[in-house]
């Protein structure tokens, strides 16, 4: 029986989620040097190819009149960008599949990324064992979400909330490194020490390149997130931010190539250097695809309404709630609030007046009337709104309304 989604909206939502899962698994395969995980990325590429073919077919069939062409053209452009994002994930996974190698220092430095991958096994008798995924509320409790589960020789990549976790399940998670301790407690595992920087006679020549690549990883993921936010939330001002990130990634890729070539003169093993260049090119192309998506908004092209609906209907929701005066977050730093731990939301950007602050640091203080653009789990949306001083109401059609809490003023 064909289990493919039957309409464009559901296919777009799945394709977005699938591309992000592939990127997450690809980076995780490098981090854990896991050939099986890299192979799963290649397997997911087949599913993506089917989705892309079906979506393009639907778009062509839906264009019955010349006036429909512009709207469907925007959908096709986003589909192509999502396909390229998936291809970048495959390129990253090839580092493991084809034994290209990366410096051990990069594995250690990846732990310092804004979001990290982590693998944990479910122990018998732990809080996770024989418990449904939705009951654990892991994105809210730990700031980490399940990317995939390995159960014996079987991979589960479509993790439903009703799925029962079993002892010995290996969970591959993604999120804030601050949530790893709590995550391992729930799984019944011992404390974990992150990889440490290895000693080497030549790796010091690559320190700057390794640090730069970790930043490229973070910036490329932020660029893609902001691009989706631009299409879903209609924030035209975010276009300039995505463009800036794309330009920065181009510059960083050029600089990294130069540093790697310099380091090659003293390297005893050139294999890891190939892996660095491979990762750098993939991260740079992720920025290019983000730029392709926001081009539609930048040029004033017609953006089909289904893009806003479908891209906002994926696993992680995108919200742009304002900060109410006197709310719990008003006047506090992001580091102090730990929103990525509870309720599990990652802040992509802050609109303060007419200025955007993208990829805000932990020192950034939230102020009344800031509009905070963030992504997170749907189940944490009400709690997130409450922290910003609002009660969230949703009608049967999914429309939202924010009402000030009793302790806070009105709009």
N, C-alpha and C positions, 0 to 999 in steps of 0.2 A: 504494500500500500504506500502511495506517495505521501510523505509527511511534510512536504514543503509548504510554507505559508501560501495561501491562495490569493492574497491581495497585496498591493504595493506597500501599503502602510506597514503591515506586519513584516514584510520582507525587508524594508528599509530599517526598521527597528532591530531586526535580528542581525542584519549585516553590520550595523554600527556596533552592536554588542560583540559580535563574532570577531570583528577586526580588532577591537580593544582587547578581547581575550587572547587573540593570537599574539599581539605585541607583549602582553603580560607574560604569557607562557614562554615566548621567545627569550625575553630578558631573564626569566627565571631559569631557563635551560642553560644559559650561559653562567648564571650565578651558581647553580648547583652542578654544572657540567653533566647534565642529565640527558643522555641520548634518547631515552624513551619520550621525554617531554618534547625534545626537538622534533622527533618523529611525529608526535601528535600535532604539532604546528603544521607540518606538511599534510597530514590527513585533513585538518580543518580547511586547508587551502582548497581541497576538492569541494567541500561544502560551499565555500565562498564562491567558487567558480560557478556552481549551479545557481546560487542566488543571483549573482551578477547577470548571468544569462537570462534568467527568468525576469528580473527587473527590467532589463533592456527590452525584452520582448513585450512586456506589459506597456512600457512607455511608448513603443512604436505603435502598438495596437490602439492606444488611447488617443493618439494624435490623429483625429479625424478631420480637422479643419486647420488652416494656417494659423488661426488665432491661438490654437492650443500649443503651437510649436515652442514658443518662448518659455512657457511654464514647464513643459516636459524637458526642454533643454537644460533647465536648472537642475532637474532631478537627475538627468543623465550625467551632468558634471559632478554632482555629489557622489553618485554611484561610482564613477571612475576614480574619484579621490579615495573613497573607502576601499576600492579594490587595490589601489596602490599602497595604502596603509597596510593591508594584509600582505602584499608582496614584500614590503619592508620587513614585516615580521618574519617571513620565510627567509629573507636574506640574513637576518640576525641569527635565526636557528641554524643556518648552514655553518656558522662558526663551530658549532658542536658537531653537526652531522658530518662535516668534511674535515674535522680536526684542524681548523685553522689556528686555534689557540689564541689566548689572550694573556697578558701579564697577570700573575697572581695578585699584584697590587690592585688591579682593577676590581677583582672580586671583593677585596677588602674595602675599597672605596665605595663600591655600590651600596654598601650598608649605610653610607652617609647621604644617600639620595633622599629626595623629599618623600618618595614612597618606595618601599622595598618589597621584595618577595621573600616569603618564608615558607618552609615546609615543616609540618608537624604531624606526628602520628597519634591517632586516638588510642588511648590506653584503656584496657578493661577496667571498669569501675570508676572511670572519670566522669566529670559532668557532661562530657560530650557523648559518651558511649550510649548507644541505643536511644538517642534523642533526635527529634526532627530539627533540621537546620533552622527553621523559622523560630523555634522556641528559644534558641540560643541568642538570637539577635546580635550576632557577632559584629556587624558593622557599627552598631551602637555601643556595644560593650567593650570592643577592642580597637575600633577604628580600622579593622582589617576585614576583607571580604574573601570568600572562597572563589578562586579562579577555576579550580578543577580538583577532582578527587581521583586518586588511584586506588582501586579496590582489587587486590590481587594483580592480575594481568589486564584488568579492564580499566579504561579511562572514562570518567564521567565529567563532561564539560558543560552540560546543561543542568546545572544544580538547582533543582526546584526546592522551595521552602519546605515541602512535605517529605523530602528525602530523609530517611533515618540514617544517621551516622553509626557505623559499626566499628567495633574494636579492630585495630590494625589498619583502618582506613588512613591513607596518607593524604593530608589536605595541603593544597598549594594555595597560599594566601597572598594577598597584596594589600598594602596600606601603610599606615604610619609605623615606623620602627618602635615608637613608644608603646604600642599595643602588644608587642611580642611577649612580654613577661606575663601579662594577663591571659593571653592566648594559650601559652604553654601550661599555665595553671589549670585552665579549663580542660585541656587535653590530657592532663595527668603526667606531663613530662617535666624533666629536670630543667633548671635554669640553663640558659644558652649563652655562650660567649660568641660574639661576632668574629668573623675572620680578622686576623691581624696582618698588618703590613709585613710581608716577608723581607728578610735581609737578602740583598743581592749586590753584586759588584757593579751592575750596570742599570738596574731599575731606576736608580736616582735620576738618570738622564731622562726618564719618561714620567717623572712625577707630575710635571705640568700638563703633559698630554693626558695622563690618566685623570687628573682632577678636571680638566677641561671636558673630557668625554662624559664624566658623570653629570656635569652641568648641562651638557648638550642633551643628555637623556631627559633630564628634568624639563628643560625648556621646550623640547620637541613635544613632550606629553602635554605641557601647559598650552602650547600653541594649538594642538588638536582640540583640547578641551574648550579653549576660547572660541575656536572656529565653530564648533557645534553650538556653543552658547549664543554666538552671533546669529545663527540661523533659527534657533529655538526662541530666544528671548527678543530678537529684533534690535539688539544694541549696535547701531551702526558705528558708534565710537570705538567699539572693540576691534574694528577692522584695522585701524592704525596700530593697535597693540600687536595683532597677529603679524602684520607686515614687518613691524620692528623685530619681532622674534625671528621671523624668517631671515631677515637681513643679518641678524646677530648669529644665527646658526650657520649661514654661509661663511661669515668671517671666521667663526670658530673652527669650521671644517678646514678652511685654508690654513689657519694657524696650526692646527693639529697635524696636518700633513707635513708641514715644515718641521715641527718638533720631532715627529717620528722619523723623518729622513735623517735628521741630525743624530738621533739616538742610534740609528742603524749602523753608524760607523763604529760604534763600540759594543754592539750587541753580539753575544755569542750565539744566540738563537733568534733567527728572524721570523719564525713562525708566529709568535705572539704579536709581532708588529702588524702582520697581515690582518689579524683579528681586530686590532684597534682601528685600522683604516676601514674595515668592513662595517664596524659598528658606527663609526663616524659618518660614513656615507648614508647609512640607513637613517640615522637621527636627522641628518640634514634634509633628507627627502621627506620625512614626516612633516617637517616644517613647510616644505614646498606644497604638500597636499593640503595642509591647513590653509595656506594662502590661496590655493585654488578654490576652496569652498567659500572664503569670504570675498573673493573677487566678484561674486554675484551681487553682494550687497554694495560693495565699493563702487561698482559701475552702474548701480541703479537698475540692474536687470530684474525681470519679473521672477520672484521666488515662489514656486508652487506651494500652496498652503499645506500640502501633505508632508512637506519636509519638516515644518514646525511641529506638526502633529506626531509624525512617526519618530523623529529624533528625540522628541520629548517623552516618548512612550517606551524608552529602553530601560534596562535594569537600574541604572543610576539616573535620578531625576536632577534637573537643573533648575535652580531657583535664583531670584534676584530680589530678596526681601530687604526693606530698609531697616536701619537701626532706630528704634524708638528711644526718645529721650527718657532717661531714668531706668532703662531696661538693664538686665543683668550684664549685658555685654558692653554697655555704654561706658567709655573711658577705660576699658581693660584691653590688654594686649592679647594677640592671638595665641601666644605661647601660654599665657595664664589661663586662657579659656579651654585650650585643647579640644577644639570643636571636632578635630579629626578622630578623636577617641570617642567622645560622647557629645552629640548624637551621631558621629561618623561622617561629618561633612568636611570636604576639602574646599578651602577658599581659593578660587581662581583669580579673582580680581575684585577691587573695591572702586566704586564710582563715588568720588568725593567732589561735590560741586560739578564741574565740567571736566575734571581730570580723573583718568583711570590709574589705579595702582595695581599693576598685574604682578602675580607671584609674590604677594606681600610676605615679608619675613615675620618671624615670631615676635619681633619687637614692635610690629605695627599695632597702633592703638585704634580701636574702633570708636567712632564718634557718632553722635546723634545725626540722623539724616543721611549717613553713609548708606549706599545701596551695595549690598554684599552679594556678589555672584559666586555661587558655590554649587558643588555636586555632591550627592550622597544618596543613601538608601531611602526609598519611599517611606519605609516604616519609621524613619527618624524625622520626617518632615515636620510633624506637629511639635515635637520637642525642640527642633531647631528654631521654628518660628517663635516658640514661647521664650527662648533665650533672648531673642531680639525684641521681645516685648509685644508679641502679637498672638492672638488666638486664630488658628487657621480653620476655615470652614470650606468644605467642598460639597458641591451639589451632586446629584445623580449623574450629571453629564461630565463631571470631573473639573468643572470650573472652580477656581479658588477665590476666596475673599479673606482679607486680613482685617481683623477687628482688634482694637487696642485692649490689652488686659486691664483689669480693674485698677492696677497700681500705676498705669501709664496713661498719658494723655491720648487724645484722638489724633486722627490724621491731620 
